[in-house]
Amino acid sequence: MKVSVQCESPLLQRSLELFLEGHLTSLRHCDIVIRDKNIHDEEHPTFIIGVNEKADLIKPFSKAQLFHALTHAIERSKAVSPVNIAAALPQETSSEPVSFEILERHIEKLTREYQANILKAVRAFYEK
C-alpha cells in the first residue's frame, strides 16, 4: 500500500505520517491520497478523514481502524475501475477462439490476491 497524505490540519498530517510510516510516498507514486477536505482528483482515489458521515473515516480513530479502512478503500477503488480490470486481462492478438483456461488462471490469481488482502485487513484490525 502506497499512500500520500495532504491534510490542511498539521496535527492530522503529522499523526498520519507517524501511523503510515513505511507506506508514505509521493503523490505521483501513490495508490491513494488521504485528505481532510474533499478535493476532486481524477488521477488518484481520495480517502477523506473528517467528522461527518460522508467521510471515509470519522475522527477520532485508531491505527488499526485507519489501516482497515484504507485497505478496504483501495480494494474498492481497484474493483470499481473498469480501466484497471481491462488492463489486467490478458489480450488476445490472434483470431483463434478464446481459451477459457487463460481467463480461469487470471480469475484464480485475482482471487488469491483478494483473499490475501482480506486476511491483511483482518490482521490489521485485530492487531490494535
Phi, psi and omega in degrees: 000124179246124188234142171243140182243127178223087182245144175286329179281117180296326179294315178294319179303310183291321178299316179294322178298321178290317180296321189259020180305131183095345179246356184281143177208177180286165179300325182296326187252009187274158173273330184207151179246128177263129180223161174255001174229145181281103179243124182290127180220112182281340183278327185227141173296143181248136179246118185260132173247126181199195182252353181260170184292341181281348180287151177288331178218128183265135178283146354282160182212160177261170177298319180295320178295321179298310181296320179297313181293321179295315179300316180296318180294320179294316178298318180296319181291325178289322182289329184280329186287112179293335178295317180296319180294315181294322180290332183279337182285141178293143182262129176270127180254343181266169180267013178288158177300148182292133177269123180284348177296321179296315179296319179298316179297319180295317178296319177298318179297314179297322179295317178297317179296317180297317179298317179297320179292322177296316179297322177298317181295318180295316179298316180297322181294320184270357179265045182296000000 
